Amino acid sequence: MHVGVPDRRPPELIIQDELHLIEGPLGSMVGLYETVVDLLCRGEGVPKYIASTATARQAGTQVRALFDRKLAQFPPPGLSADDSFFAVTAEVHPAIALHAGRLYAAVCAPGRGGLTPIIRVWAALLHAAIQAREATDTTSSVDPFWTVVGYFNAIRELAGVRALYRQDIAEWIDHVQVRSGGEKRLLRDDADRPLELSSRMSSLDLPGLLERLSETLESGRSEDAVLATSMFGTGVDIDRLGLMVVHGQPKTTSAYIQATGRVGRTTGGLVVAIFRPGRPRDLDHYEFFTGYHRSLYAQVEPVTVAPYAPRAREQGIGPLLVAILRLARQVAQQPVATDLRVQQRINGGWFSGAPSVTLAGTPLLARQLLEVFEQRAQIQPQGRRPSAGVTARDAERELDGWLRLARDVPDDAELLYSEASMARRPSHAVVLGDPHHEFAGLRMTFRNTPNSLRGVEATMRLDT
């Protein structure tokens, strides 16, 4: 017996966190895929987007390019130029400040080696925490400054300080202790310390690492240090952290704000930036350190997103045609054949709707498919908008390639949408190709189809 299932209502609200991260090549591909997301979500109305970020500039054009929506900022700009809710330009005395803040300090040591300032700054901060603990009866005021967070722009720099931490920094703490007196700071010497938050760590280990990082000084299990890269600037919400050492100025001001904003959230924090005088960019930031930090949010760079750039169209329009024909019931009142949706194994073989693309080759439906991308391309902001008709021609070329393959391989058991090729050798022609099918000499429509937006830029090999 067949039981009818009522249609599911499309989403009415879509929440997008960390809007500032959707930029560059990633942002361009996200904006391209949002074309199909928006089409599939439209029902009786259109969904509303709520996006959050603390570091955005010219967000109106970014939102227009990504989501085809007008931007309404909340909270709106205030009545005073000195207080826009997001930034206060007037000086506030620490004694009357209502909220916790961060103190930024810079260290630059011309005439010294590149490692000497790192060793001495780390040793001084680690020892100062134990001195503070001796001077107070409670550990709550010392806990935010017990764990030192090291922020690095590259894995290579992180690995170098990791080696220093286990030997040179520990030895210099002895020197600081002898000179200043008091109790000696003993660093834990376990193999997995200091903690590391970087791309070298497995995603399965991250929850446990963050839980260890949340242990307070009072528990007796607090960490001495954590070394992190840009991963630390997204999603690490541990309120107890209040001390950070930044090794070199990050590439963008937004990355700098996001990373340093993870410390000092409840009780105030200290951020020490170590600049190398041999690097012109570091030296420039050191010389203008005070002025730069007085207007830090004004220095945020505009976000660049170009969803319909030539390279993005080449990589994404073909797979998006597949998504529309497999998931949409109609395109601009033109129904889409249900035969296109299915791909499944039956009795050891395959049944695939990929050859049924000829049903989508009718003039009316094909015209509406091309118009979906052409209209979206033409609402892009000025300067990011392709010439009229270019996007439609690209989409038509991709659809024609699929139609030709379907006519040459009309068997629904031989032409698949996609075929897993990591565990076994591929054996079928596919619409969504990958390098494994190409190396096997199998026919495909769209080469190197993106399997993830984590890596949207192709790897280049330089032959010498």
Buried (B, 14 or more C-beta within 10 A) or exposed (E): EEEEEEEEEEEEEBEBEBBBBBBBBBBBBBBBBBBBBBBBBEEEEEBEBEBEBBBBBBBBBBBBBBBBBEBEEEEEEEEEEEEBEEEEEEEEEEEEEEEBEBEBEBBBBEEEEEBEBBBBBBBBBBBBBBBBBEEEEEBEBBBBBBBBBBBBBEBEBBBBBBEBBBEBBBEBBEEBBEEEEEEEBEBEEEEEBBBBBBEEBEEEEBEEBBEBBBBBBEEEEBBBBBBBBBBBBBEBEBBBBBBBBBBBBBEBBBBBBBBBBBBBBEBBBBBBBBBBBEBEEBBEBBEEBEEBBEEBBEBBBEBBBBBBBEBBBEBBBBBBBBBBBBEBEEBEEBEBBEBBBBBEEEEEEBEBBBBBBBBBBEEEBBBBBBBBBBBBBBEBBEEBBBEEEBBBEBBBEBBEBBBEBBEEBEEBEBBBBBBEBEEEEBEBBBBBBBEBBBEEEBBBBBBBBBEEEEEBEEEEEEEE
